[in-house]
Structures are given as structure tokens and as C-alpha cells.
Amino acid sequence: PAFGMLALVAAILFLHEWFAMTGTGLRTPHGVAGYLVLVGIALGYHFGYPGLSLACPVVGALVVYGLSGFSRTGRWAAEGVVYAGLALYALLVIRGGEQGLAFLFFLLVLVWATDIAAYFTGRSLGGPKLWKKISPNKTWSGAIGGLVCAVLLGLGTVAIAGKADLFNWALLAAVLSIVSQLGDLLESGVKRRFDVKDSSHLIPGHGGIMDRVDGLVAAAIAAVALGFVFGGSFADPISGLALG
């Protein structure tokens, strides 16, 4: 429950920053509806209805879009509800699943390793830009350095946790590291679209919640999606990955 509350607060702040960037008034009917969708996701999961929690972001986004009068700003608001809602659902089911705490720490470590190693490797080696138009400071050397470090530290984390099937864990770490970097680029693209440097000034010197968790939410959503592809349940999609 404590983690659920933390994830809900983070998701609300995430959506708040998305709304502020994309022009949704925080007290508009569709803005308020967006926040209520996140509360509904958390309550649905807490009371044992994970399938309902998963449906909430999609249904809620349609409601938000309709309440906005099907405006362009409302479309951005609806997309934010889907993104923040899926991220919240993903974090809740990851923590509540059979792998639980071990998978959550694995995810956190590989995302942090990706970010930190990409920064220092890119600064040290330089080289061709990864996507200059979207994020002019990111390089291919940094992306590769982040990927390698994520796999190594991710493996170290699960080895300490006593997990087997290290090859599968390493493969998953590589995939999620790439996805986390794509999540970072996605946020950079949105910020560039709306001509803002940081998602907010909530964390002095570091920007906002979106700036800190963009890679994490993308990786969490991707992990859950992969779990569904391989037969995971609504309550524990990670079980579909059959990780020992």
C-alpha cells in the first residue's frame, strides 16, 4: 500500500507536468477528469480489480478527450492520461507480482545505470549524435555505454537476489535499457514541441518528475507489455516472462 501511494502521487505529478506543458488548464473539467482516472487505477488495483485498472487509462482518455470538446489540446491531454495511467498500472502490478521487489529493483537499477553510464560515456567518448534534432547532447557512444552498463548491473542485481536464468534476465535488461532511452527521447521530443527546457522546476537543478522518471515509466510499460505477450495475467503480467 505504501508503494501504491507513492506511485499514485508520482503519477499525478507526472500528469500535472504533462498538462502544464501541453496547455491543459488544471481546473478544467477534462483536467480534473484526468487526475480522477489515475485515482481510479490505484483504487481498482488495491481492491483486486487489475483488469479494470488496465481499462481505466483507455476509457478515461476517451472521456477526457470528449470533455475537452475534442480539441487539439484535449488530444494531448488524453495522450498524457494514457501514458501516465499505463505507467501507474505497470508499476503497481510489477511491485505486487510474484517477482515483486526483486523485479522492481532490477528495473530501477538498469534504468539508473543506463542514464548515468550514457551521460559519462557520451561526455568521455563523444562521437555521432543519437538524434540531434530531438536531443542534441545524446550520442551513440553514450547509448551503447548505457546499454552495456545496464545489462551488467541488472545482472548483478538479480544475481544478488538469487535469481536463475541469467541469460534471460540479461536479454530483458538490454531490451528495457533501449526502451528507457527511447522514453527519454520521447519526453525530449514533447518538450521541444512545446519549447520548454524542463517539465517543471519541482526538483531544483533537476527539473520535474517527468525529467527524472521518463526512462523508468517507458521501461515499466514495456516490461508489462512483454509479459502480456508471453501469457502473463492482469494481476501479474511479469509472470508471463517465466524468469527464474
C-alpha positions in Angstrom: 0.0 0.0 0.0 2.8 2.4 0.8 4.4 1.9 -2.6 1.0 2.2 -4.2 0.5 5.6 -2.6 4.0 6.7 -3.7 3.3 5.6 -7.3 0.0 7.3 -7.4 1.5 10.6 -6.2 4.3 10.4 -8.7 1.8 9.6 -11.5 -0.4 12.6 -10.5 2.7 14.9 -10.6 3.7 13.4 -13.9 0.3 14.1 -15.4 0.3 17.6 -13.8 3.5 18.4 -15.6 2.2 16.9 -18.9 -0.9 19.1 -18.6 1.1 22.2 -17.8 3.4 21.6 -20.8 0.7 20.8 -23.3 -1.7 23.6 -22.3 -4.5 21.8 -20.4 -5.9 24.0 -17.6 -5.5 22.2 -14.3 -9.0 23.1 -13.2 -10.8 22.4 -16.4 -13.3 19.5 -16.5 -11.1 17.3 -18.6 -8.1 18.2 -16.5 -9.8 17.1 -13.3 -11.1 14.0 -15.0 -7.5 13.1 -15.9 -6.5 13.1 -12.3 -9.5 11.1 -11.3 -8.6 8.4 -13.8 -5.3 7.9 -12.0 -7.1 7.6 -8.7 -9.4 5.0 -10.2 -6.5 3.0 -11.5 -4.9 2.8 -8.0 -8.2 2.0 -6.3 -9.1 -0.6 -8.8 -5.8 -2.4 -8.3 -6.0 -2.0 -4.5 -9.4 -3.6 -4.3 -8.5 -6.6 -6.5 -9.6 -5.5 -10.0 -6.4 -5.2 -12.1 -8.3 -5.7 -15.3 -10.4 -2.7 -14.5 -7.3 -0.7 -13.7 -5.8 -1.5 -17.1 -9.0 -0.4 -18.8 -9.2 2.9 -17.0 -6.4 4.7 -18.9 -8.1 4.0 -22.3 -11.7 4.7 -21.2 -10.5 7.7 -19.2 -8.6 9.1 -22.1 -11.8 9.0 -24.3 -13.7 10.8 -21.6 -11.0 13.4 -21.2 -10.9 14.0 -25.0 -14.7 14.3 -25.1 -14.9 16.7 -22.2 -12.3 18.9 -24.0 -14.7 19.2 -26.9 -12.4 17.0 -29.0 -9.9 19.9 -29.2 -6.3 19.6 -30.1 -5.2 20.4 -26.5 -7.7 17.8 -25.3 -6.0 15.2 -27.6 -2.7 15.9 -25.9 -4.4 15.7 -22.5 -5.8 12.3 -23.4 -2.4 11.0 -24.6 -1.0 12.1 -21.2 -3.7 10.2 -19.4 -2.9 7.1 -21.3 0.8 7.4 -20.7 0.7 8.3 -17.0 -2.1 5.7 -16.4 -0.3 2.8 -18.1 2.9 3.8 -16.2 1.0 3.7 -12.9 -0.7 0.4 -13.7 2.7 -1.1 -14.7 4.4 -0.1 -11.5 1.6 -1.4 -9.3 1.4 -4.8 -10.9 5.2 -5.1 -11.1 5.5 -4.5 -7.3 2.5 -6.7 -6.5 3.6 -9.6 -8.7 5.4 -12.8 -7.8 8.8 -11.3 -8.6 7.7 -8.2 -6.7 10.5 -6.4 -5.1 13.3 -8.1 -7.0 12.0 -7.1 -10.4 11.3 -3.6 -9.2 14.9 -3.1 -8.0 16.1 -4.8 -11.2 14.1 -2.2 -13.2 15.3 0.7 -11.1 19.0 -0.3 -11.3 19.0 -0.8 -15.1 17.3 2.5 -15.8 19.6 4.4 -13.4 22.7 2.6 -14.9 21.5 3.5 -18.4 21.1 7.2 -17.6 24.3 7.6 -15.6 26.6 5.5 -17.9 25.1 7.1 -21.0 25.9 10.5 -19.7 29.5 9.8 -18.7 30.3 7.6 -21.7 28.9 10.2 -24.1 30.8 13.0 -22.4 34.1 11.0 -22.5 33.9 9.5 -25.9 31.7 11.8 -27.9 31.1 10.9 -31.4 28.0 10.9 -33.7 24.7 12.2 -32.3 21.9 9.8 -31.5 19.1 12.1 -32.7 20.4 15.6 -32.9 17.1 17.2 -33.8 15.4 15.9 -30.7 18.2 15.8 -28.1 21.4 17.4 -29.4 23.6 16.2 -26.5 23.0 12.5 -26.7 25.5 10.3 -28.6 25.6 6.8 -30.0 28.6 6.1 -27.7 26.6 7.2 -24.7 23.6 5.0 -25.7 25.9 1.9 -26.1 27.7 2.6 -22.9 24.4 2.9 -21.1 23.2 -0.3 -22.6 26.3 -2.3 -21.6 26.3 -0.9 -18.0 22.5 -1.6 -17.6 23.0 -5.3 -18.6 25.9 -5.7 -16.2 24.4 -4.0 -13.2 21.0 -5.5 -13.9 22.6 -9.0 -13.9 24.4 -8.1 -10.6 21.1 -7.1 -9.0 19.3 -10.3 -9.9 22.3 -12.5 -9.0 22.4 -11.0 -5.5 18.6 -11.7 -5.3 19.4 -15.3 -6.1 17.7 -15.5 -9.4 18.5 -18.1 -12.1 18.1 -17.9 -15.9 20.7 -15.1 -16.1 20.7 -15.1 -19.9 17.0 -14.3 -20.0 17.5 -11.5 -17.4 20.4 -10.1 -19.4 18.3 -10.1 -22.6 15.4 -8.4 -20.8 17.8 -5.8 -19.4 19.1 -5.0 -22.8 15.6 -4.6 -24.3 14.4 -2.4 -21.4 17.6 -0.3 -21.4 16.9 0.5 -25.1 13.2 1.3 -24.3 14.2 3.6 -21.4 16.4 5.6 -23.7 13.5 5.8 -26.2 11.3 7.1 -23.3 13.9 9.8 -22.6 13.9 10.8 -26.3 10.0 10.8 -26.3 10.0 13.3 -23.5 12.7 15.4 -25.1 10.5 15.5 -28.3 7.5 16.6 -26.4 9.5 19.3 -24.6 10.9 20.5 -27.9 7.5 20.5 -29.4 6.2 22.9 -26.7 9.5 24.8 -26.4 10.3 24.1 -22.7 13.6 23.1 -21.2 12.3 21.2 -18.1 8.9 19.6 -17.4 8.8 21.7 -14.2 11.0 23.2 -11.5 9.9 20.8 -8.8 13.4 19.5 -8.2 15.9 22.3 -8.1 18.7 21.6 -10.7 17.0 18.5 -12.0 13.7 19.7 -13.5 10.4 17.9 -12.7 9.1 14.4 -12.1 8.9 13.7 -15.9 12.6 14.6 -16.3 13.5 12.0 -13.6 11.2 9.1 -14.5 10.8 9.3 -18.3 13.0 6.2 -18.8 11.5 4.3 -15.9 7.9 4.7 -17.0 8.7 3.6 -20.5 10.6 0.6 -19.3 7.9 -0.4 -16.9 5.2 -0.2 -19.5 7.4 -2.2 -21.9 8.1 -4.9 -19.3 4.4 -5.4 -18.6 3.5 -5.4 -22.3 6.1 -8.2 -22.9 4.6 -10.1 -20.0 1.2 -9.9 -21.6 2.6 -11.1 -25.0 4.0 -14.2 -23.3 0.9 -15.1 -21.3 1.0 -13.1 -18.1 -2.2 -12.2 -16.2 -3.7 -8.8 -15.5 -2.6 -9.1 -11.8 0.9 -10.4 -12.6 1.9 -9.8 -16.2 5.6 -10.3 -15.4 4.8 -14.0 -14.6 4.5 -14.5 -18.4 8.2 -13.9 -18.8 9.0 -17.0 -16.8 12.0 -15.6 -15.1 13.7 -17.8 -12.6 
